[in-house]
């Protein structure tokens, strides 16, 4: 098993190339032994690699900075870069631990060249970032127009109106990324204006309702205070009530005192003799 590279096959440099550009190359060691590595290039005057060699312990990684020197002028847009990098690696066994780092690669190339692993990385020049964004937008708009034409020419026109409407809606919902940015912005702007007007009307209505509720609360408070005042006045006037003499008609027959005495005598008599 050899090393792993990130990026694995292409090192990209974005224009303008009239400025120095620095990119990173990650070298990982997934093996159980230390690994020695060395980086070579087909254009040593154009690129500066730091570090261009070293040692990576098991399970570790090393970041290598690759700097491309500034060019006098940008190559044509259709220019194909032919520069390449070669990353060599070899496992450091117990016997090779005794070899000095400066002598390791000459020794390996002389005595164990078949054990050296190699991976190649090509270089590529990318367009400027602004151009790339514009190109992506144009591609999105082109796909959007193509999709719209496809929907217009599709045999859905022969379907019942309800079915055609449902399928068209489903297609638009399933692929929102294919909708044109311009139409999206227009729809969003119109929707935002309508929502703002509706929100303003709702706010005015809510304020009117709040005002009515406040007036109702004030009216209830006034009525409550009036009732409390009346209750207080009534309590004050009723603290010294006027007594009116009432003539109670005496019932006909024996007085109550006689009846009570007779009952007491009957109780005593029964208690003593029975």
C-alpha positions, 0 to 999 in steps of 0.5 A: 500500500502506498501514500494517499494524495489530496487532490488525488490527480489534478492540481488546479491554479486559477487565473490570472496567472500573472500573480503568484498562486499557492496551492496545497497538496496533502500527503497521507500515510495509511500504512503501518510503517513510516514513509519517506516521500519526495516531490518532483516536477517537470517544470522546476523553474515554474514551481516552488515546492516546500517541503519537497521531501520528508518523512511521514509517520504511520497514520499521519499526513504532511501538507506540501505548499506548491507555489506557481511563479507569476507569468509575464502574461496569461496564456490563451484561454484554450491553453492546455497545461502540460506540467506534471508532478511526481510524488515518490514514496518508500516504506522505511523498514527497520534496516532502512532506519540506519540509513542517513536521510540524505543517503536514503533516496540514492540508496533506494534508487540504486539497490531497491528501485522496484520498491519505490511507489510513484503517483502522478498529478497533472496541472490545470489552469482554471478561468477567473472566479468571476468568469466561472460564476457567470458561466454557471449562471448561463448554464443554469438559465440555458437548462431552465429555458430548455426545461420550459420548452420541454414542458410546452411541447410535451403531450400533456396538452392532450390530458385533462386540464386538471391532470396537466396542471397537477403534473406541471406543478409536480415537475416544477416542485421536483426541480426548483433549481431549474427555475430561472433566477430572473423569474424567481427574483420577479416572483419574489419581488411581486410576492413581497409587495403583496405580502407587505400590503396585506400585512399593512391592512392586517396591522391597521385592522389589529390596531382598530380592534385594540383601540375598541378593546381599550375603549371597552375596558375604560367603559367597564372600569367606569361602570365598576367604579360607579357600582362601587360608589353606589354600594359604599353610599348604601352601606353608609346609609344602612349603618343606623337603620330606623326601627319600626314598631310592629304589632304582633297579634297574640294567639288565642288560648293559654299563654306560653308560660302556662303551657311550659309549666304544665309540660314540666310538671307532667315530666316530673310526675312521670319520672317519679311514679312510672 
